[in-house]
Every structure is written in structure tokens, then in C-alpha cells.
Amino acid sequence: MKGYWIAHVDVADAQQYGEYTRRAPAAFALYGGRFLARGGRSQALEGRATPQRSVVIEFDSYEQALACYRSAEYQEACVHRQGVATAQVIIVEGLEV
């Protein structure tokens, strides 16, 4: 079954965060990740206020999604996000249809 990253991100320093957004896609590609949503328009209808950025990335499996997050490539990119953005990232298994 497919795996999905769902991330909500608030950015305090767009310039430094840009280093993260330049580096992270290489890790996603290495693990077969495909962006389904990336920072487009959004509106919170229930729960927490709308984050600055919402991201959804699809992987061929839940295991690939986890492996990508845990990979050295992605963790190296994350260094550039630390201290300049607040992120909530979850990985969820898709439905078998």
C-alpha cells in the first residue's frame, strides 16, 4: 500500500528554509516520492489555524516513506530547516482500493 507524508510547516526565515527546499527533493526522488501538494492555497476548516505551507508526498509504500524520512539524505536536508521553521510531519498508510 502507498505511503504518504503529510506536513504542515510555518516558516520564520524563508531564505534559510530555501536551503531545505533545494536539498530535500533529492531525497524524495531517491525513494520514489511524488509531490501531490506543495505550498498551494489552503484553508483550515476545523482544528488548528492554516499553516503557511501544507505538503503531501506520495510513495509507493509506507516503508519507503519511512525510509526516506530516516535516510541520511533527508536528515542532512532537515538541518537547514531546524530553527527556521516549525513542522508537523506524519506518515500515513494509504487505503487499498
C-alpha angles and dihedrals in degrees: 000000000000122000126216134201112212113189134178114194136185113194124209098176113033094185095056091040087057088069089059093048091049094051106035098065090066089061092047091052092048089058096040096257118165123195113235095171129009122176098318126141116310138169128198110228097173135011125006123022118271110280119226091247133023119189132187120187123183123212129185090246143009088245092056090050090053093044091053092052092048095044123115089235094057095040089054089054091048091062086072092054096050114106094006101066140029113221136184109198125181130174116213131185115238127233123263106238 
